[in-house]
Amino acid sequence: MNEELDGFDSALADLKARHLLRRRRQVAPLTAPEELDAAHEADRGTVFEVDGQRRLSFGSNDYLGLAQHPKVIEAAQAAAARYGVGATASPLVCGHSPAHEALEQELAQLVGLPRALYFYAGFAANVGIVPALVGRGDAVFSDALNHACLIDGARLSRAQVEVYPHGDLAALEQALAASTAKRKLVLTDAVFSMDGNVADVPALLALCERHHAWLLIDDAHGFGVLGARGEGTLSHFGLADRDGVAPAWRGRLSRLIYMATLGKAAGVSGAFVAGDPSVVEWIMQRARSYMFATGAPAMLAEALRASVRIIGAEPQRRQHLAVLRERLREGLRGVPEHWRLLPSETAIQPLVIGSNEEALAVMNHLEQHGVWVPAIRPPTVPVGTARLRISLSAAHSVDHVEQLCAALAAYQPA
Ligand SMILES: *Cc1c(COP(=O)(O)O)cnc(C)c1O
């Protein structure tokens, strides 16, 4: 017996006792996409076999229903046949193809910024970008609800880190004004991943302008969902869109570094950073997670090109999301009073339950009704705000949302 293992076992037992132990499900589509008949077509991308049981899912970040889109699948298949399945090396060695190059140009064009750089994952992008921009003697200012990879990027950078209370621009301004750091970098989620609210990007930019700071926004949950053509949070605020930087913001967006992921609304995988060409070039030269990692396969880049075309061309997906959101808000009027649906204009609709135990009980109740919504617990969210993170997708029908509301209404507290 290895007694040192006891430490892990007792730590795991402790997590279990606090209802914090996580468990993976095995999730698979009910039928292969090419076998979908008309009856199942309506459930494409939303109904899955979860641990062998049929479940209507509100758990994925496939906000536009593109992960199972026939054209996206076809693009990946054709590219696998042409390029093979592996990128074989870092993009800086020989892992960069015409598919990657075209994707970067199309992404830059969609968000309206001069240049984009494609990373194999969002997590890797942020832990590479932040240390490329700041180091010892610099300072990072980070919103308290930022995603883990922004936090880790800040830690890796060795810059001094100041965390400001969520959305508190007065506190941020004070910290910026007091700082004597050489370079200052503000980090924020553009859409907060567990709350669904949108950061006040124009106000943040104005603050950064006043205090000569840089601003990195992570638009993992806004890209594809916000903006008339899915350009994301910059378009939502009228800063930049497919037509380029808005006249009032010309020259002023150069201190903004835009990052978004491509495994959520875009339905594939990876991420990109966009902004001023010199800054993007510097990130390419210095981000260790870009330089020292195998590039994403070209088949994913081609799948993304297909998905980016659909994002720009099909506003009806975003309009349908808005309809579903309304239907959910109406349908949740009858739930217990201490539950709180957070205000959100995005696909993320968090229903705050409170205790870990009750959040799990509601999740299990829904499963018995054939509906799957993941419960999110600390440390992902603050203690006492365990929640069901209801994630809507353009692939859902109004009927699907009604099934969810009916199942929630049938919940009886123990
Ligand atoms: C999901 C997510 C990431 C990580 O992106 P991956 O491509 O999944 O690695 C980064 N930032 C935010 C805000 C996210 O929600």
The ligand as an SDF file (V2000), in Angstrom:
LIG
                    3D

 15 15  0  0  0  0  0  0  0  0999 V2000
  -14.4710   28.3710  -22.7730 C   0  0  0  0  0  0  0  0  0  0  0  0
  -13.7350   29.6090  -22.4330 C   0  0  0  0  0  0  0  0  0  0  0  0
  -12.3700   29.7260  -22.6930 C   0  0  0  0  0  0  0  0  0  0  0  0
  -11.5340   28.5610  -23.1340 C   0  0  0  0  0  0  0  0  0  0  0  0
  -11.7030   28.2930  -24.4780 O   0  0  0  0  0  0  0  0  0  0  0  0
  -11.4080   26.8230  -25.0310 P   0  0  0  0  0  0  0  0  0  0  0  0
  -11.3580   27.0160  -26.4940 O   0  0  0  0  0  0  0  0  0  0  0  0
  -12.5400   25.9820  -24.5600 O   0  0  0  0  0  0  0  0  0  0  0  0
  -10.1040   26.3800  -24.4640 O   0  0  0  0  0  0  0  0  0  0  0  0
  -11.7710   30.9500  -22.4940 C   0  0  0  0  0  0  0  0  0  0  0  0
  -12.4570   31.9950  -22.0090 N   0  0  0  0  0  0  0  0  0  0  0  0
  -13.7700   31.9020  -21.7030 C   0  0  0  0  0  0  0  0  0  0  0  0
  -14.4810   33.1050  -21.1640 C   0  0  0  0  0  0  0  0  0  0  0  0
  -14.4470   30.7150  -21.9010 C   0  0  0  0  0  0  0  0  0  0  0  0
  -15.7270   30.6080  -21.5790 O   0  0  0  0  0  0  0  0  0  0  0  0
  1  2  1  0
  2  3  1  0
  2 14  2  0
  3  4  1  0
  3 10  2  0
  4  5  1  0
  5  6  1  0
  6  7  2  0
  6  8  1  0
  6  9  1  0
 10 11  1  0
 11 12  2  0
 12 13  1  0
 12 14  1  0
 14 15  1  0
M  END
$$$$
